Amino acid sequence: SEIMSVITPGGIRVTGAWTRAGLGSCVRVEGANKGDDILFDCGVCEPECLKAGFVFISHGHMDHIGASVLHARAKMLTSKPSIYYVPVESVEPLNEARVAFSKMDGKDIIMNIVPLKPGDVVTVNSDLVVKVFPTIHRVQSQGYALYKRSNGSLLPQFHNLPGKEIGELKRNGVKITSDNVETLELVYTGDTIFSGLIQECNMFIFDAPILIMELTYLDGDKQKSIDRGHVHLDDVVDNMSIFNNQQIVFVHLSERYGPFGKALMMLRDKLPSEILIKSLVSLRSFGSGEHLTRIANVDWNKRRAEVGEVGWGWGRQVDTSHSSSSHNHGGRGRGIEGRGYSHNQVTVSSSSSSQANSNGMNNSGNFANSNSNNPNPNSNNMNNFMVDNGGGWNNGGSRNRGTGGRNPYLGRGGRRGGRHR
């Protein structure tokens, strides 16, 4: 899975992302140990989110905090309560919402709400520490930096001493180890204007191995993004030299950029290569099958040229086999920003048969899910189906090897604005 590659040097993994401006934002992060499960914002509540014991809210807007009471209620049914870390000015309104929902629910919803402000430090466990930094949005807001803590090592002057002597020195109050080391692993910005991130006190975030940064606007007037308290794509382009991060995850895109193929096209067109090659984007809430999608794709320019204009088209299949019968339905797609699907059904003669069905949708040309049913062990059925974001390029079929021979199928293209192959 693509998202499994979003991991810091210290083993911190981004394992879930549901973000769409105005509708809901939530990012799940896991550490190496059991219980190292954290949510950044809670505007949606998916089943996977219930594993998190620590919830850090960036600000009080509903698409970032609105599902936190539901999360708390669900946790009461499944496991021990979580801790909800909230900006100071959001504590009282959140508690009032909890009380109101408890009245409607007929049962008190337990929430451990802890106020936080920039400069505060939260020890998640012996290995993980979260530090709060200031951001600038329309309401009080803050971001979070996740650090991994390592215990200090024995000082060189004590390396040759026997353990008994070292223990005695420790009991006598002698410092025998170096200080604990905290290593920056990941940063989550929440909603903010870009100038809020480049304050002198915040420049460290551009050295984090993983930077999860809001990017609401991909086009249009940059001033509007500032007025609304958000980052514009031009902010990233104009300041590309400061991004020293190993990976950048863009979240919180405006719903105007759906379906997800449209957002990918704009990002691929506008991001400089230095940023493009290390960037991912959260498009799950726009219909993508992935939590995070890697923006760079070496085949993109070729595939986009093949697709042509946005439009509808129906493909047909060409049978070049020698099997007794075949039945094929070509791919259907709507340019580079729509959806596509394909279905192939093949019957192979000479005492062997296989049936393969494949359908899928993917925004970057990856293989979609396939299922096959091979009743005869003498037949080896392989089915692959590729659809780009929009099915404007449909290349899919099945190859059936068995006693009936080899049957390649290639969908060719009707073109009405779009092109399918």
C-alpha positions, 0 to 999 in steps of 0.5 A, spaced: 500 500 500 502 506 498 501 509 504 505 504 508 511 508 505 509 514 509 514 513 515 519 517 518 526 514 520 523 513 527 518 508 525 512 513 525 507 511 520 501 515 517 496 510 516 489 514 515 487 520 512 480 523 511 480 530 509 476 535 505 475 542 506 469 544 510 466 537 510 471 533 515 479 532 516 482 527 520 489 524 520 491 518 523 498 516 525 501 510 529 508 509 532 512 503 533 509 500 540 502 498 541 498 504 544 502 509 539 495 511 536 494 518 535 489 522 531 490 529 528 483 533 528 477 529 528 472 532 523 470 525 521 470 518 525 471 512 521 472 505 525 479 505 524 479 512 528 477 508 534 484 505 536 486 512 537 487 514 544 490 521 543 486 526 539 489 533 538 485 538 535 488 544 531 482 549 532 474 549 533 471 549 526 466 543 525 470 540 520 476 539 524 472 538 531 465 536 529 466 528 530 470 528 537 463 527 541 461 521 537 468 519 537 468 519 545 461 516 545 463 510 540 470 509 545 465 508 551 462 502 547 469 499 545 475 501 549 477 505 554 476 513 553 481 517 549 484 524 551 482 530 547 487 535 547 484 542 544 486 549 544 484 553 550 478 557 547 475 551 544 474 547 551 468 550 553 464 550 547 466 543 546 464 541 553 457 544 552 456 540 545 458 534 549 453 536 554 447 537 549 449 530 545 449 527 552 442 529 553 439 527 546 443 520 547 440 519 554 447 517 557 453 522 559 458 521 554 465 521 557 470 526 554 477 527 558 478 534 555 485 537 556 486 545 554 493 546 550 496 552 548 502 554 543 509 552 547 505 546 551 508 539 551 504 533 551 508 526 553 504 521 549 508 515 552 516 514 554 517 514 546 513 520 544 512 527 545 508 532 542 509 539 542 504 545 540 506 551 536 502 557 533 499 558 527 494 563 524 487 562 522 480 565 523 479 562 530 485 560 535 489 555 532 495 551 533 499 545 530 503 539 533 510 537 532 511 529 534 518 527 537 521 521 538 524 520 545 531 516 546 534 515 552 541 517 553 547 513 553 552 511 558 557 517 559 564 515 556 568 515 562 564 510 565 564 505 560 570 500 563 567 500 570 563 494 572 555 494 573 556 494 581 560 501 581 555 504 576 549 502 580 553 505 586 554 512 582 547 512 580 544 511 587 549 517 589 546 522 585 552 522 580 550 523 572 552 517 569 548 518 562 547 523 557 541 527 556 535 524 553 534 525 545 528 528 542 528 527 534 523 531 530 519 526 526 512 529 524 509 535 523 501 537 522 499 544 521 492 544 521 489 550 518 493 556 517 495 561 512 502 560 510 505 566 513 503 563 520 508 557 518 514 561 516 514 565 523 521 564 526 519 560 531 516 555 526 521 554 521 523 548 524 517 544 521 520 545 514 526 540 517 521 535 519 521 528 515 514 528 514 510 535 514 502 534 513 500 541 511 494 544 509 493 546 502 486 548 501 486 552 494 490 550 488 488 556 483 484 563 483 486 569 487 491 568 493 488 574 497 482 570 498 486 564 501 489 569 506 482 572 507 479 565 509 485 563 513 488 558 508 494 556 504 495 557 497 499 552 492 502 559 490 505 559 497 508 552 496 511 554 489 514 561 491 517 558 497 519 551 495 527 552 497 525 552 504 522 545 504 527 540 506 522 535 508 523 528 506 516 527 504 510 532 504 503 530 505 498 535 502 491 535 506 484 539 506 483 541 499 477 545 497 471 540 494 471 545 488 477 540 486 473 534 485 473 529 482 480 527 485 483 526 478 482 534 477 486 535 483 492 531 481 492 534 474 493 541 477 498 539 482 502 535 477 502 541 472 504 546 478 508 543 483 516 544 481 519 537 480 523 538 487 517 538 491 513 534 486 517 528 487 516 527 495 509 529 495 503 526 497 495 528 497 489 526 501 484 524 496 480 519 499 474 523 501 474 525 493 473 518 491 480 515 491 481 508 493 487 510 497 488 514 503 494 518 500 496 518 493 503 520 491 503 526 486 509 524 482 508 519 476 513 518 471 507 516 466 503 522 467 505 526 461 505 520 456 498 518 459 495 525 459 497 526 451 494 519 450 487 521 453 486 528 450 480 532 451 475 530 457 469 527 454 465 520 454 467 514 450 466 507 449 471 502 448 471 495 444 475 489 445 479 485 440 479 478 440 486 475 437 485 468 441 483 461 438 478 459 444 472 457 442 468 463 445 469 470 448 465 475 451 467 482 452 465 489 454 470 495 453 472 500 458 468 506 459 471 513 461 470 520 462 476 524 460 482 525 465 477 527 471 472 522 471 471 515 472 472 508 469 470 501 469 471 495 465 469 488 465 472 481 461 469 475 461 472 469 457 471 462 456 476 457 454 475 451 450 479 444 450 476 442 457 479 448 461 475 454 463 476 460 467 472 466 468 475 473 470 472 479 472 475 485 473 473 492 475 476 498 478 478 505 479 484 508 480 487 515 480 494 514 478 494 508 473 495 503 478 492 496 478 485 496 481 482 490 485 481 483 481 477 477 482 478 470 479 475 464 479 478 458 476 475 451 476 480 448 472 487 447 475 489 446 468 488 453 467 492 459 469 488 465 469 491 472 470 487 479 470 489 486 470 485 492 469 488 499 469 484 505 469 487 512 470 483 518 474 477 518 469 478 512 465 480 516 459 485 511 458 482 504 459 487 499 458 485 492 461 483 485 459 485 478 461 490 473 459 488 466 459 493 461 459 491 453 459 489 448 454 485 452 450 491 457 448 493 464 450 488 469 449 490 477 450 484 482 450 485 489 449 480 494 449 480 499 443 477 506 443 471 509 441 473 517 442 468 522 443 472 528 446 476 522 450 480 517 448 480 509 450 485 504 449 
